[in-house]
């Protein structure tokens, strides 16, 4: 008997006809078969077909990574990379082409008060040195996730500074 998250031999098997994740109900974002083939472990790649509409489950709490309207699904444990959107413990990948992680963003913001990573990625994209459609499990550009991580890191630093300043003012001493 197969487990509920096992990859079936044929992605066209079943016929639920839904664009929603069979596990959590989140509407899946379309991804190319090349993305699915690139991300899944080698044992599962032969089952990936070009004539099937694959979807990516973007719910952070769901263990399903890819699924089809026909009922096929692949859990994140069958991926060859950590799926940043579905991870909470570092290293949390942000940019799969250049290898930047959430910790890199946090470190740069903590050290300098700013972050050059989005600009560095943009320069590489302009130079034609990215392959997000195959390297990123979501099949999309990472810049949105990177910018969100920068905003969060900047907020964390500003929040910590405000707390430290508030504590210093209240006690009359610097912390």
C-alpha positions as YAML, in Angstrom:
chain: A
units: angstrom
residues:
- id: 1
  name: UNK
  ca: [0.00, 0.00, 0.00]
- id: 2
  name: UNK
  ca: [1.34, 3.42, -0.97]
- id: 3
  name: UNK
  ca: [1.55, 6.23, 1.58]
- id: 4
  name: UNK
  ca: [-0.63, 9.29, 1.11]
- id: 5
  name: UNK
  ca: [2.36, 11.34, -0.06]
- id: 6
  name: UNK
  ca: [3.96, 8.79, -2.36]
- id: 7
  name: UNK
  ca: [4.59, 9.76, -5.97]
- id: 8
  name: UNK
  ca: [2.46, 7.65, -8.26]
- id: 9
  name: UNK
  ca: [3.95, 6.01, -11.33]
- id: 10
  name: UNK
  ca: [1.77, 8.04, -13.71]
- id: 11
  name: UNK
  ca: [1.01, 11.75, -13.08]
- id: 12
  name: UNK
  ca: [-2.21, 11.40, -15.11]
- id: 13
  name: UNK
  ca: [-3.57, 8.76, -12.75]
- id: 14
  name: UNK
  ca: [-6.88, 9.64, -11.06]
- id: 15
  name: UNK
  ca: [-9.23, 12.42, -12.06]
- id: 16
  name: UNK
  ca: [-9.98, 14.93, -9.35]
- id: 17
  name: UNK
  ca: [-9.80, 17.73, -11.92]
- id: 18
  name: UNK
  ca: [-8.79, 20.33, -9.31]
- id: 19
  name: UNK
  ca: [-6.24, 23.13, -9.44]
- id: 20
  name: UNK
  ca: [-6.15, 22.98, -5.64]
- id: 21
  name: UNK
  ca: [-3.68, 21.03, -3.54]
- id: 22
  name: UNK
  ca: [-5.13, 17.65, -2.61]
- id: 23
  name: UNK
  ca: [-3.67, 17.99, 0.91]
- id: 24
  name: UNK
  ca: [-4.41, 21.57, 2.01]
- id: 25
  name: UNK
  ca: [-6.72, 23.01, -0.63]
- id: 26
  name: UNK
  ca: [-4.42, 25.90, -1.60]
- id: 27
  name: UNK
  ca: [-4.76, 26.93, -5.25]
- id: 28
  name: UNK
  ca: [-1.59, 25.76, -6.96]
- id: 29
  name: UNK
  ca: [0.59, 27.92, -9.17]
- id: 30
  name: UNK
  ca: [1.41, 26.40, -12.56]
- id: 31
  name: UNK
  ca: [4.97, 25.16, -13.00]
- id: 32
  name: UNK
  ca: [6.70, 23.74, -16.04]
- id: 33
  name: UNK
  ca: [7.48, 20.05, -16.24]
- id: 34
  name: UNK
  ca: [11.16, 21.08, -16.55]
- id: 35
  name: UNK
  ca: [10.94, 22.63, -13.07]
- id: 36
  name: UNK
  ca: [9.38, 19.51, -11.57]
- id: 37
  name: UNK
  ca: [11.91, 17.27, -13.31]
- id: 38
  name: UNK
  ca: [14.79, 19.43, -12.11]
- id: 39
  name: UNK
  ca: [13.69, 19.55, -8.48]
- id: 40
  name: UNK
  ca: [12.51, 16.00, -7.82]
- id: 41
  name: UNK
  ca: [14.95, 13.24, -6.92]
- id: 42
  name: UNK
  ca: [16.19, 11.21, -9.90]
- id: 43
  name: UNK
  ca: [13.97, 8.20, -9.10]
- id: 44
  name: UNK
  ca: [10.85, 10.29, -9.70]
- id: 45
  name: UNK
  ca: [11.93, 12.16, -12.83]
- id: 46
  name: UNK
  ca: [10.85, 9.48, -15.37]
- id: 47
  name: UNK
  ca: [7.24, 9.90, -14.19]
- id: 48
  name: UNK
  ca: [7.27, 13.61, -15.05]
- id: 49
  name: UNK
  ca: [5.57, 14.22, -18.40]
- id: 50
  name: UNK
  ca: [5.54, 17.29, -20.61]
- id: 51
  name: UNK
  ca: [1.83, 16.91, -21.43]
- id: 52
  name: UNK
  ca: [0.64, 17.27, -17.82]
- id: 53
  name: UNK
  ca: [-0.25, 20.51, -16.00]
- id: 54
  name: UNK
  ca: [1.86, 20.60, -12.84]
- id: 55
  name: UNK
  ca: [1.16, 22.92, -9.95]
- id: 56
  name: UNK
  ca: [3.25, 24.10, -7.01]
- id: 57
  name: UNK
  ca: [1.65, 24.22, -3.56]
- id: 58
  name: UNK
  ca: [2.82, 27.47, -1.96]
- id: 59
  name: UNK
  ca: [1.38, 26.78, 1.47]
- id: 60
  name: UNK
  ca: [4.25, 26.83, 4.00]
- id: 61
  name: UNK
  ca: [2.41, 24.38, 6.26]
- id: 62
  name: UNK
  ca: [1.68, 21.77, 3.58]
- id: 63
  name: UNK
  ca: [4.08, 18.93, 2.81]
- id: 64
  name: UNK
  ca: [2.91, 18.67, -0.83]
- id: 65
  name: UNK
  ca: [5.33, 20.28, -3.23]
- id: 66
  name: UNK
  ca: [3.84, 19.50, -6.66]
- id: 67
  name: UNK
  ca: [0.51, 18.09, -7.77]
- id: 68
  name: UNK
  ca: [-1.70, 17.71, -10.81]
- id: 69
  name: UNK
  ca: [-5.43, 18.04, -11.35]
- id: 70
  name: UNK
  ca: [-5.44, 14.30, -12.05]
- id: 71
  name: UNK
  ca: [-4.52, 13.49, -8.45]
- id: 72
  name: UNK
  ca: [-0.75, 12.94, -8.65]
- id: 73
  name: UNK
  ca: [1.34, 14.62, -5.96]
- id: 74
  name: UNK
  ca: [4.93, 14.76, -4.76]
- id: 75
  name: UNK
  ca: [5.85, 15.74, -1.20]
- id: 76
  name: UNK
  ca: [8.70, 18.12, -0.40]
- id: 77
  name: UNK
  ca: [10.79, 15.22, 0.95]
- id: 78
  name: UNK
  ca: [11.15, 14.07, -2.66]
- id: 79
  name: UNK
  ca: [12.92, 17.30, -3.64]
- id: 80
  name: UNK
  ca: [16.67, 17.50, -4.20]
- id: 81
  name: UNK
  ca: [16.79, 20.95, -2.55]
- id: 82
  name: UNK
  ca: [15.32, 22.57, 0.52]
- id: 83
  name: UNK
  ca: [12.16, 24.44, -0.45]
- id: 84
  name: UNK
  ca: [12.60, 27.86, 1.16]
- id: 85
  name: UNK
  ca: [8.93, 28.70, 1.28]
- id: 86
  name: UNK
  ca: [8.28, 25.50, 3.24]
- id: 87
  name: UNK
  ca: [11.22, 25.79, 5.66]
- id: 88
  name: UNK
  ca: [11.41, 27.53, 9.02]
- id: 89
  name: UNK
  ca: [14.87, 26.48, 10.19]
- id: 90
  name: UNK
  ca: [18.04, 27.81, 8.56]
- id: 91
  name: UNK
  ca: [19.38, 27.39, 6.02]
- id: 92
  name: UNK
  ca: [16.30, 28.72, 4.27]
- id: 93
  name: UNK
  ca: [17.13, 29.13, 0.57]
- id: 94
  name: UNK
  ca: [16.02, 32.30, -1.19]
- id: 95
  name: UNK
  ca: [17.99, 32.37, -4.44]
- id: 96
  name: UNK
  ca: [18.62, 28.97, -5.98]
- id: 97
  name: UNK
  ca: [20.76, 30.26, -8.84]
- id: 98
  name: UNK
  ca: [23.28, 32.22, -6.77]
- id: 99
  name: UNK
  ca: [22.96, 30.39, -3.48]
- id: 100
  name: UNK
  ca: [21.69, 33.17, -1.22]
- id: 101
  name: UNK
  ca: [19.81, 32.16, 1.93]
- id: 102
  name: UNK
  ca: [17.70, 34.03, 4.46]
- id: 103
  name: UNK
  ca: [20.68, 33.98, 6.85]
- id: 104
  name: UNK
  ca: [22.80, 35.86, 4.26]
- id: 105
  name: UNK
  ca: [20.20, 38.63, 4.13]
- id: 106
  name: UNK
  ca: [19.97, 38.83, 7.92]
- id: 107
  name: UNK
  ca: [23.75, 38.91, 8.32]
- id: 108
  name: UNK
  ca: [24.21, 41.71, 5.78]
- id: 109
  name: UNK
  ca: [21.40, 43.79, 7.27]
- id: 110
  name: UNK
  ca: [22.72, 43.26, 10.81]
- id: 111
  name: UNK
  ca: [26.24, 44.25, 9.75]
- id: 112
  name: UNK
  ca: [25.56, 47.15, 7.40]
- id: 113
  name: UNK
  ca: [21.95, 48.21, 7.99]
- id: 114
  name: UNK
  ca: [21.17, 47.54, 4.32]
- id: 115
  name: UNK
  ca: [21.24, 44.69, 1.83]
- id: 116
  name: UNK
  ca: [22.84, 44.55, -1.62]
- id: 117
  name: UNK
  ca: [21.64, 41.02, -2.40]
- id: 118
  name: UNK
  ca: [18.58, 42.08, -4.49]
- id: 119
  name: UNK
  ca: [20.77, 44.37, -6.62]
- id: 120
  name: UNK
  ca: [23.38, 41.63, -7.05]
- id: 121
  name: UNK
  ca: [20.69, 39.16, -8.17]
- id: 122
  name: UNK
  ca: [19.19, 41.74, -10.54]
- id: 123
  name: UNK
  ca: [22.62, 42.26, -12.13]
- id: 124
  name: UNK
  ca: [23.02, 38.50, -12.66]
- id: 125
  name: UNK
  ca: [19.52, 38.25, -14.15]
- id: 126
  name: UNK
  ca: [20.31, 41.10, -16.57]
- id: 127
  name: UNK
  ca: [23.54, 39.32, -17.51]
- id: 128
  name: UNK
  ca: [21.54, 36.19, -18.33]
- id: 129
  name: UNK
  ca: [22.99, 34.14, -15.49]
- id: 130
  name: UNK
  ca: [19.87, 32.86, -13.81]
- id: 131
  name: UNK
  ca: [17.69, 29.82, -14.31]
- id: 132
  name: UNK
  ca: [14.87, 30.38, -11.82]
- id: 133
  name: UNK
  ca: [12.39, 28.51, -13.99]
- id: 134
  name: UNK
  ca: [14.35, 25.30, -13.40]
- id: 135
  name: UNK
  ca: [16.32, 25.85, -10.18]
- id: 136
  name: UNK
  ca: [13.65, 27.49, -8.02]
- id: 137
  name: UNK
  ca: [11.05, 24.91, -6.85]
- id: 138
  name: UNK
  ca: [8.28, 27.45, -7.46]
- id: 139
  name: UNK
  ca: [9.46, 27.92, -11.04]
- id: 140
  name: UNK
  ca: [9.49, 31.70, -10.61]
- id: 141
  name: UNK
  ca: [12.00, 34.47, -10.02]
- id: 142
  name: UNK
  ca: [13.30, 34.64, -6.45]
- id: 143
  name: UNK
  ca: [13.48, 38.43, -6.20]
- id: 144
  name: UNK
  ca: [10.06, 38.76, -4.56]
- id: 145
  name: UNK
  ca: [11.06, 36.33, -1.81]
- id: 146
  name: UNK
  ca: [14.46, 38.01, -1.44]
- id: 147
  name: UNK
  ca: [12.93, 41.49, -1.14]
- id: 148
  name: UNK
  ca: [10.43, 40.19, 1.43]
- id: 149
  name: UNK
  ca: [13.32, 38.71, 3.46]
- id: 150
  name: UNK
  ca: [15.18, 42.04, 3.28]
- id: 151
  name: UNK
  ca: [12.09, 43.93, 4.48]
- id: 152
  name: UNK
  ca: [11.65, 41.48, 7.37]
- id: 153
  name: UNK
  ca: [15.34, 41.70, 8.32]
- id: 154
  name: UNK
  ca: [15.28, 45.50, 8.22]
- id: 155
  name: UNK
  ca: [12.15, 45.47, 10.38]
- id: 156
  name: UNK
  ca: [13.81, 43.15, 12.87]
- id: 157
  name: UNK
  ca: [16.86, 45.44, 13.12]
- id: 158
  name: UNK
  ca: [14.70, 48.58, 13.46]
- id: 159
  name: UNK
  ca: [12.52, 46.83, 16.04]
- id: 160
  name: UNK
  ca: [15.56, 45.79, 18.05]
- id: 161
  name: UNK
  ca: [16.97, 49.33, 17.83]
- id: 162
  name: UNK
  ca: [13.67, 50.84, 18.98]
- id: 163
  name: UNK
  ca: [13.50, 48.44, 21.93]
- id: 164
  name: UNK
  ca: [17.11, 49.17, 22.86]
- id: 165
  name: UNK
  ca: [16.53, 52.95, 22.58]
- id: 166
  name: UNK
  ca: [13.33, 52.68, 24.59]
- id: 167
  name: UNK
  ca: [15.08, 50.70, 27.30]
- id: 168
  name: UNK
  ca: [17.92, 53.20, 27.44]
- id: 169
  name: UNK
  ca: [15.50, 56.11, 27.77]
- id: 170
  name: UNK
  ca: [13.45, 54.44, 30.48]
- id: 171
  name: UNK
  ca: [16.40, 53.55, 32.68]
- id: 172
  name: UNK
  ca: [18.61, 56.50, 31.86]
- id: 173
  name: UNK
  ca: [21.42, 54.16, 30.93]
- id: 174
  name: UNK
  ca: [22.48, 52.78, 27.58]
- id: 175
  name: UNK
  ca: [22.10, 49.08, 27.07]
...
